[in-house]
Amino acid sequence: MDIYAHEPLGFDGILVHVEADIRTGIPAVEIVGLASTSVREARERARIAIRNAGFEFPQDRILVNLSPADLPKEGSAYDLPIALKILTKSGQVEDVPLRILAMGELTLEGNLRPVRGVLPAVRAAVAHNIHTCILPQENFEEANLVSSVRVWPLRNLSEAGRVLMALGKRVVPGRRTSAPITGTLDQIQDFSDFRGDETLMRALMVAAAGGHNMFLAGPPGAGKTMAAHRFPSILPELDMDEALDTASLYSLWGKTQAELIQRPPFRAPHHSASLEGMLGGSKPLRPGEVSLAHHGVLFLDECPEFRRDVLQALREPVEHGYVDIVRAGRIIRFPSDFQLIMAANPCPCGNLGMAGKTCLCSPEEIRRYWKKLGGPLLDRIDMRIAVSPPAPSRLIGSPRTSPGVFREKVLTARSRQRSRLKNACTALDNLRTNARIPPARISDFCAVTGAAERLFLSGMVSYGLSARAGHSILKIARTIADLDDCAEIGESAIEEAMGYRQFGEGDAVWPI
Ligand SMILES: [Zn+2]
């Protein structure tokens, strides 16, 4: 029997082959293969657990090897595979001709405790053609989310004999036909109670349709936070693979998964978030907020309050859709393909530009406030929108468009993009939204001609826009044309797209 453990390093992690050699000599157990203290402690836990589970611990010289040898190994999930290997090697349980993934922490009584990162471990096993897993009972549902695997739950080590005997006879455990999918969009707050500005609603729909990052600037009470929290309700639901990705990241983070969530994740970290909490890190290595928002939305409210290094470090995940963390000389990667929404007051006191209010901030204070956000991160945000508080009449009237209609339009525009991007180039299969079109392909997908071209060029000159701003405007215009069911980008789309680029160019950080 080939027993594998799993080291949760990065998104996929690495499978670890567990071998044991038992020979006569002075009784001792040695674990080799860069085992950390927590893994080396497995020999003590395994020794007592094996006895308390009704087996005998071999009074011989035992060498356990964990390979690849140069990979540092951490955590208590190695207890079960090491104990199983010792039991099969000493002939106390059946040595079945199978490759098995085993994970679990042992208590001294021989009971099994759940471990984190089970879902990515099972997915990694399946990728290596291992389709049998032995895991703690509490991790059963999570492992069972992967359809092509037989999962054997154990409450304690004494059940191992029975399970391995069943495996030897090729008994197949009863299992569900498919993983339960829950967490639909019906369960989150939608825009039915939202009375924000009409232009803000339209901008949110454009951002959702094209996957564009968005910056909302406006005074307190303009509905920025409320809008951001309702934003996922107009996004497409996750497909099976995306839902598995998200669940894997939450599992690595330490949250046991029992079901697949269809709605896109929404993360709104507090502005005191550390660099590690945002990007991932700590020990043992866990994904950060940018990865927990993968396939969903990352919302930074009151963004100038965030640490400057945290804000600027977001540039890599925003640009590439993944984040690299250097750990013990290795580069460890977590996916982080999220849509970014940032919100801020127009100035530190919040009154700048508000009718009937007086801003108490000095020009220098306002400049410093915006400078924190300027540069590389702001460059990667297509839509920058000034949000005004809604007109009083909107607070009492009912919304003109129902949230369901918004969502339908977004979904139609998304499927239009997807087929266009897919048909144009197979190498760009992963390119699913207009926001992700690389600069080199802008002219292929966002071509403008005639009057639209003239309007675009004159706008670029009169507003003094950079090439990057020009690309953003063309991509947003492409999305607007998709929403309006137009094959060509027209003048109105260009005009509307330029309206979503209201600040953040050069020194002119705020238009007022
Ligand atoms: Zn102010």
Boltz pocket constraint, residues with backbone or C-beta under 6 A from the ligand:
constraints:
  - pocket:
      binder: B
      contacts: [[A, 347], [A, 348], [A, 349], [A, 350], [A, 351], [A, 352], [A, 358], [A, 359], [A, 360], [A, 361]]
      max_distance: 6.0
